[in-house]
Amino acid sequence: EVQLQASGGGLVQAGGSLRLSCAASGFTFDNAIIGWFRQAPGKEREGIACISETDGRTVYADSVKGRFTISSDLAENTEYLQLNNLKPEDTAVYYCAARDFAAGTNYYSRCPLGLWEYDRWGQGTQVTVSS
């Protein structure tokens, strides 16, 4: 069974840090694009970071650039999103998503932040930042 499992959320004070994890089962991240998304109450889900594992290139939304870092442990088939200098406006449910490709078929020059580009989704993990 193909699954993504996101974890690591919690309650943190402004300025604090969290590390989110996204573990895959049933497929590997080796040739995938992996995206991180978040959805705040009353708002649409937005893409905030992604990585293309074929070349390791990353893309960040302006709202998190310089504060969040995406990384991979392909041996553990796990992706991470390091959240630093958190702000109350970062409060949201965070999701990881993936799209898998056969070797050599990833056609993206840059991984996308559009949620429609991903076909595998994990359940969300809540991040709450207090002021």
FINUBA-301452 format. One record per residue: residue number from 1; residue in three letters; z, y, x of N, C-alpha, C in turn. Coordinates in pm, 1 decimal, decimal comma, padded with zeros to 6 digits. Each point is the difference from the previous one (the first is absolute). Example, Ala and Ser with C-alpha at 12.3 -4.5 7.8 and 13.67 -1.06 7.14 Angstrom:
# residues 2
PT  pos  code       n.w       n.v       n.u      ca.w      ca.v      ca.u       c.w       c.v       c.u
PT    1   ALA   00780,0  -00569,0   01319,0   00000,0   00119,0  -00089,0   00000,0   00120,0   00090,0
PT    2   SER  -00072,0   00105,0  -00035,0   00006,0   00119,0   00082,0   00073,0   00109,0  -00077,0
//
This chain:
# residues 131
PT  pos  code       n.w       n.v       n.u      ca.w      ca.v      ca.u       c.w       c.v       c.u
PT    1   GLU   00000,0  -00119,3   00085,1   00000,0   00119,3  -00085,1   00000,0   00124,4   00088,7
PT    2   VAL  -00088,1   00093,4  -00034,3  -00010,4   00124,5   00075,9   00105,1   00098,3  -00050,4
PT    3   GLN   00081,6   00046,7   00092,0   00105,0   00094,0  -00038,4   00022,5   00103,7   00108,1
PT    4   LEU   00042,9   00116,7  -00044,8   00050,8   00103,3   00089,0   00141,2   00031,7  -00045,0
PT    5   GLN   00088,7   00010,5   00095,2   00139,5   00026,0  -00031,3   00044,6   00123,2   00077,3
PT    6   ALA   00026,4   00107,0  -00073,8   00049,9   00123,0   00062,7   00151,7   00003,5  -00009,2
PT    7   SER   00063,2   00052,8   00103,8   00145,7   00009,0   00001,9   00041,7   00113,3   00092,7
PT    8   GLY   00128,7   00030,5  -00000,3   00054,4   00097,1   00093,3   00037,6   00133,9  -00059,8
PT    9   GLY  -00026,4   00018,1  -00128,1   00035,7   00126,4  -00062,6   00150,4   00015,6  -00011,9
PT   10   GLY   00041,0   00118,1  -00041,3   00141,8   00025,8  -00016,7   00026,8   00145,6  -00025,6
PT   11   LEU   00128,4   00034,6   00005,3   00045,9   00137,2  -00019,4   00034,7   00058,0   00136,0
PT   12   VAL  -00055,1   00116,9   00029,9   00023,6   00063,3   00129,3   00010,2   00149,6  -00018,9
PT   13   GLN   00074,7   00065,1   00086,6   00010,1   00145,4  -00006,7  -00122,7   00065,4   00061,6
PT   14   ALA  -00026,1   00120,7  -00042,1  -00111,4   00075,5   00057,1   00014,9   00006,2   00151,6
PT   15   GLY  -00111,1  -00019,3   00068,5   00000,9  -00004,4   00145,2   00016,7  -00139,6   00056,0
PT   16   GLY   00033,5  -00094,5  -00084,9   00021,2  -00136,2   00044,4  -00128,5  -00079,4   00012,4
PT   17   SER   00016,4  -00128,3   00031,0  -00114,3  -00086,9   00025,4   00016,7  -00133,4  -00072,2
PT   18   LEU  -00111,3  -00060,6  -00027,7  -00006,3  -00135,6  -00054,1  -00120,6  -00069,0   00061,0
PT   19   ARG   00003,6  -00131,9   00002,9  -00118,4  -00076,3   00038,2  -00032,0  -00098,1  -00111,1
PT   20   LEU  -00118,7   00014,8  -00054,4  -00046,9  -00089,6  -00103,5  -00080,7  -00112,4   00063,5
PT   21   SER   00009,0  -00117,7  -00060,0  -00074,6  -00116,3   00047,0  -00090,7  -00050,7  -00110,5
PT   22   CYS  -00109,6  -00059,8   00041,7  -00094,3  -00060,5  -00094,1  -00043,4  -00132,5   00060,1
PT   23   ALA   00046,8  -00108,3  -00058,2  -00030,6  -00133,7   00050,2  -00104,5  -00065,1  -00089,0
PT   24   ALA  -00093,7  -00068,7   00061,6  -00107,3  -00066,0  -00073,1   00017,0  -00151,0   00005,9
PT   25   SER  -00037,9  -00063,3  -00107,5  -00008,7  -00145,5  -00002,1  -00128,3  -00039,0  -00070,1
PT   26   GLY  -00058,9  -00110,0   00042,2  -00125,0  -00045,0  -00060,2  -00124,4   00058,6   00062,5
PT   27   PHE   00015,1   00098,4   00086,3  -00111,7   00055,4   00076,3   00060,6   00070,6   00121,2
PT   28   THR  -00085,5   00037,7   00093,2   00050,3   00070,1   00117,9  -00053,4   00142,4   00002,6
PT   29   PHE   00072,4   00083,9   00072,6  -00039,5   00139,7   00013,2  -00105,9   00021,4   00108,3
PT   30   ASP  -00039,3  -00105,4   00070,0  -00080,8   00015,5   00121,2  -00125,3   00084,6  -00018,2
PT   31   ASN  -00067,6  -00015,2  -00112,5  -00124,3   00074,7  -00024,0   00010,1   00088,3  -00123,7
PT   32   ALA   00120,0   00036,5  -00034,4   00022,1   00072,7  -00124,8   00013,9   00149,8   00022,4
PT   33   ILE  -00014,9   00072,5  -00105,7   00049,4   00137,1  -00006,8   00127,8  -00004,3  -00081,8
PT   34   ILE   00099,3   00074,3   00043,6   00129,4   00001,3  -00066,4   00034,9   00144,4  -00032,2
PT   35   GLY   00037,9   00022,7  -00122,4   00035,4   00134,6  -00042,2   00142,0   00005,3  -00052,3
PT   36   TRP   00060,2   00115,9   00019,7   00129,9   00029,1  -00059,8  -00018,6   00111,0  -00102,2
PT   37   PHE   00061,6  -00018,9  -00114,0  -00012,9   00093,0  -00110,8   00139,4   00031,0  -00053,0
PT   38   ARG   00009,0   00107,1  -00074,2   00127,5   00029,6  -00064,5  -00025,0   00064,3  -00135,8
PT   39   GLN   00096,6  -00018,3  -00086,0  -00008,8   00058,2  -00134,1   00134,9   00056,9  -00037,3
PT   40   ALA   00002,0   00132,1  -00013,0   00120,3   00069,3  -00043,2   00003,9   00004,8  -00152,2
PT   41   PRO   00116,5   00015,1  -00057,9   00011,3   00005,5  -00147,0  -00090,1   00107,7  -00058,4
PT   42   GLY  -00078,8  -00039,1  -00098,7  -00086,9   00095,1  -00066,7  -00125,2   00038,2   00075,5
PT   43   LYS  -00021,9  -00063,4   00114,8  -00116,7   00033,6   00081,6  -00088,4  -00121,9   00019,1
PT   44   GLU  -00122,7   00025,6   00039,8  -00092,4  -00108,6   00028,2   00031,3  -00063,8   00135,0
PT   45   ARG  -00038,1  -00123,9   00012,6   00016,3  -00068,7   00127,8  -00095,3   00062,5   00102,2
PT   46   GLU   00051,4   00025,0   00118,8  -00081,3   00063,9   00103,3   00003,3  -00082,2   00128,5
PT   47   GLY  -00111,1   00001,8   00071,4  -00007,3  -00065,5   00129,8   00057,7   00090,1   00106,4
PT   48   ILE   00083,1  -00055,0   00086,7   00062,9   00081,4   00103,1  -00031,6  -00046,1   00141,7
PT   49   ALA  -00035,3  -00125,5   00018,2  -00029,5  -00048,8   00135,0  -00077,9  -00129,5  -00009,7
PT   50   CYS  -00083,5  -00023,6   00098,7  -00072,2  -00126,9   00003,8  -00035,2  -00034,2   00143,3
PT   51   ILE  -00031,3  -00127,0   00020,7  -00040,5  -00047,5   00130,7  -00110,2  -00103,3  -00019,3
PT   52   SER  -00095,9   00003,5   00089,8  -00103,4  -00100,6   00002,9   00029,7  -00091,8   00116,6
PT   53   GLU   00026,6  -00122,9  -00026,1   00043,3  -00090,4   00106,7  -00114,4  -00043,3   00091,2
PT   54   THR  -00122,9   00024,3  -00037,5  -00110,8  -00036,3   00088,2  -00004,1   00089,8   00123,3
PT   55   ASP   00046,7   00126,5  -00013,2  -00000,1   00088,4   00115,8   00131,2   00076,4   00017,2
PT   56   GLY   00094,0  -00020,0  -00089,8   00131,0   00063,3   00013,2   00005,1   00145,9  -00038,3
PT   57   ARG  -00109,6   00053,9  -00050,3  -00002,1   00141,1  -00037,1   00084,2   00022,7  -00123,9
PT   58   THR   00066,7   00113,4  -00001,3   00086,2   00036,1  -00111,6  -00044,1   00131,9  -00061,6
PT   59   VAL   00037,3   00018,8  -00123,4  -00024,7   00124,3  -00072,8   00128,3   00035,6  -00072,7
PT   60   TYR   00033,2   00128,8  -00001,5   00119,6   00046,1  -00069,1  -00034,1   00115,5  -00092,4
PT   61   ALA   00066,9   00003,4  -00113,7  -00009,4   00116,1  -00087,0   00072,1   00117,1   00066,6
PT   62   ASP  -00045,3   00120,3  -00029,7   00060,3   00118,9   00061,0   00149,6   00009,7  -00029,9
PT   63   SER   00039,3  -00049,4  -00116,5   00140,0   00012,5  -00042,2   00095,3  -00081,1   00087,0
PT   64   VAL  -00050,8  -00099,9   00073,2   00088,3  -00084,9   00080,4  -00037,6   00000,1   00147,7
PT   65   LYS  -00107,5   00064,8   00034,9  -00047,4  -00000,9   00138,4   00106,8   00057,5   00091,9
PT   66   GLY   00025,3  -00071,5   00107,9   00102,2   00043,3   00095,0   00139,2  -00049,5  -00032,4
PT   67   ARG   00019,7  -00052,7  -00119,5   00132,3  -00051,0  -00039,1  -00001,3  -00151,1  -00023,6
PT   68   PHE  -00109,0  -00052,6  -00051,8  -00010,6  -00142,6  -00030,3  -00095,3  -00065,5   00100,9
PT   69   THR   00031,5  -00123,6   00035,3  -00082,9  -00074,5   00094,3  -00020,5  -00141,8  -00050,1
PT   70   ILE  -00125,2  -00042,0  -00005,2  -00032,7  -00136,1  -00041,3  -00018,4  -00085,5   00125,0
PT   71   SER   00048,7  -00123,0  -00004,7  -00014,6  -00089,2   00114,3  -00011,4  -00142,7  -00050,6
PT   72   SER  -00034,9  -00090,1   00093,2  -00027,5  -00138,0  -00037,8   00067,4  -00097,3   00094,5
PT   73   ASP   00037,6  -00113,8  -00054,1   00039,0  -00115,8   00080,1  -00082,2  -00115,9  -00054,5
PT   74   LEU  -00119,2  -00018,0   00058,2  -00090,4  -00100,6  -00053,9   00052,1  -00141,5   00022,4
PT   75   ALA   00081,8  -00018,3   00101,1   00059,5  -00131,9   00022,4   00091,5  -00038,6  -00115,2
PT   76   GLU   00066,3   00100,8  -00056,7   00087,2  -00022,4  -00114,4  -00071,3   00025,9  -00132,5
PT   77   ASN  -00127,1   00040,4   00009,6  -00078,0   00031,9  -00121,0   00073,8   00101,2  -00087,6
PT   78   THR   00048,9   00103,9   00066,2   00080,3   00101,9  -00066,9  -00044,5   00137,8   00045,3
PT   79   GLU  -00002,9   00091,1  -00095,3  -00030,2   00139,5   00027,7   00127,0   00081,1  -00023,4
PT   80   TYR   00006,6   00112,8   00070,0   00116,4   00085,6  -00012,9  -00041,1   00144,6  -00025,6
PT   81   LEU   00085,4   00070,3  -00069,8  -00016,6   00144,1  -00014,6   00133,4   00063,1   00036,2
PT   82   GLN   00002,0   00069,8   00113,2   00119,9   00070,6   00044,7   00001,6   00137,7  -00064,1
PT   83   LEU   00107,8   00029,9  -00070,0   00013,6   00127,2  -00069,5   00108,0   00081,7   00071,2
PT   84   ASN  -00038,3   00108,0   00062,3   00093,8   00086,7   00070,4   00005,1   00137,3  -00065,0
PT   85   ASN   00108,8   00071,7   00027,6   00016,2   00135,6  -00053,0  -00029,4   00004,4  -00149,9
PT   86   LEU   00063,4  -00089,1  -00072,3  -00026,6  -00011,7  -00143,4   00045,6   00124,1  -00075,2
PT   87   LYS  -00075,0   00030,9  -00103,1   00025,9   00116,0  -00084,9   00022,2  -00047,3  -00143,7
PT   88   PRO   00070,2   00077,6  -00080,2   00018,5  -00041,6  -00140,3  -00131,7  -00026,0  -00071,5
PT   89   GLU  -00103,5   00072,9   00034,6  -00129,4  -00021,0  -00064,6  -00068,0  -00130,2   00041,5
PT   90   ASP   00058,3  -00072,2   00095,3  -00050,6  -00132,3   00035,4   00053,9  -00108,1  -00093,0
PT   91   THR   00091,3   00036,9  -00089,3   00055,6  -00096,1  -00093,9  -00110,0  -00057,2  -00088,4
PT   92   ALA  -00011,8  -00132,0  -00000,8  -00107,0  -00067,2  -00073,5   00017,5  -00150,2   00013,8
PT   93   VAL  -00077,4  -00072,3  -00077,2  -00016,5  -00143,0   00023,0  -00117,3  -00016,8   00096,6
PT   94   TYR   00024,8  -00072,0   00106,8  -00101,0  -00020,6   00104,0  -00060,8  -00139,3  -00012,9
PT   95   TYR  -00131,4  -00005,2   00013,9  -00075,2  -00124,4  -00014,0  -00085,6  -00023,3   00124,8
PT   96   CYS  -00017,0  -00126,6   00034,4  -00101,8  -00033,6   00098,5  -00112,5  -00073,1  -00072,1
PT   97   ALA  -00119,1   00012,7   00054,6  -00117,0  -00063,4  -00057,0  -00092,8  -00040,4   00112,8
PT   98   ALA  -00086,1  -00092,6  -00027,8  -00090,3  -00049,7   00103,0  -00133,9  -00038,9  -00060,5
PT   99   ARG  -00097,9   00000,8   00087,2  -00129,9  -00057,5  -00034,0  -00043,8  -00078,6   00122,7
PT  100   ASP  -00028,8  -00124,8  -00022,5  -00031,3  -00090,3   00108,3  -00151,3  -00010,3   00018,8
PT  101   PHE  -00042,3  -00015,2   00124,4  -00141,5  -00016,5   00031,3  -00018,0  -00122,5   00089,0
PT  102   ALA  -00114,5  -00063,9  -00012,1  -00036,1  -00101,9   00098,7  -00025,5   00070,1   00133,0
PT  103   ALA   00019,9  -00069,1   00107,9  -00014,7   00059,1   00132,6  -00136,3   00066,9   00013,8
PT  104   GLY   00001,1   00125,9   00043,8  -00123,8   00071,5   00024,5  -00064,6   00064,7  -00120,6
PT  105   THR   00066,2  -00003,9  -00115,1  -00061,1   00054,6  -00121,2   00069,0   00124,2  -00052,8
PT  106   ASN   00104,0   00046,7   00067,0   00067,3   00123,3  -00042,2  -00093,4   00117,9   00024,3
PT  107   TYR  -00048,0   00061,9  -00106,4  -00100,6   00104,7   00012,7   00058,3   00140,4   00001,3
PT  108   TYR   00131,2   00012,2  -00007,7   00061,0   00133,1  -00001,9   00006,3   00056,8   00141,6
PT  109   SER  -00050,1   00122,9   00017,4   00017,0   00068,0   00128,6   00142,6   00056,7   00009,4
PT  110   ARG   00055,6   00036,0  -00112,8   00140,2   00042,0  -00009,8   00059,7  -00070,3  -00120,0
PT  111   CYS   00121,3  -00050,7   00015,0   00059,8  -00065,1  -00116,5   00019,6   00104,7  -00109,2
PT  112   PRO  -00015,3  -00041,7  -00124,3   00006,6   00095,4  -00110,8   00140,9   00015,8  -00056,1
PT  113   LEU   00024,5   00115,0  -00061,6   00128,1   00023,5  -00068,0  -00014,3  -00008,7  -00152,1
PT  114   GLY  -00117,8  -00033,4  -00048,0  -00018,8  -00017,6  -00142,7   00053,0  -00133,5  -00046,7
PT  115   LEU   00082,3   00000,3  -00102,0   00063,8  -00123,8  -00041,3  -00100,5  -00099,4  -00055,7
PT  116   TRP  -00113,3   00046,1  -00047,2  -00099,7  -00091,2  -00056,3  -00070,1  -00083,3   00107,0
PT  117   GLU   00021,2   00037,2   00128,1  -00064,0  -00073,4   00109,1   00075,2  -00129,2   00033,8
PT  118   TYR   00115,5  -00019,6  -00056,9   00086,1  -00112,1   00036,2   00012,3  -00095,7  -00117,7
PT  119   ASP  -00000,6  -00129,2   00029,5   00003,5  -00096,8  -00108,5   00121,6  -00091,9   00003,2
PT  120   ARG   00086,9   00020,6   00096,5   00122,9  -00078,0   00005,1   00116,6   00096,7   00010,9
PT  121   TRP   00093,5  -00016,1  -00087,8   00111,7   00093,4  -00009,0   00133,1  -00073,0   00000,8
PT  122   GLY   00094,6   00059,3   00069,4   00135,4  -00049,7  -00005,6   00079,0   00073,0  -00107,4
PT  123   GLN   00117,3  -00049,9  -00028,5   00086,8   00072,6  -00090,3   00056,7   00119,7   00076,1
PT  124   GLY   00044,9   00097,7  -00066,4   00047,4   00120,9   00065,8   00142,1  -00012,3   00050,6
PT  125   THR   00034,1   00090,7   00090,4   00136,2   00011,4   00048,0   00041,6   00146,0  -00014,0
PT  126   GLN   00117,3   00022,5  -00056,7   00043,9   00135,9  -00031,8   00055,7   00070,3   00123,2
PT  127   VAL  -00047,9   00121,5   00022,9   00056,0   00087,9   00102,5   00053,3   00123,0  -00070,2
PT  128   THR   00127,1   00028,4   00020,7   00063,3   00116,5  -00060,3   00061,4   00085,1   00110,2
PT  129   VAL  -00039,8   00126,2   00004,4   00048,7   00091,0   00102,8   00084,3   00107,7  -00067,2
PT  130   SER   00125,4   00007,2   00037,9   00089,8   00098,4  -00058,1   00002,4   00126,0   00086,4
PT  131   SER   00019,4   00113,0  -00066,0   00001,8   00127,7   00072,4   00137,5   00034,1   00051,3
//
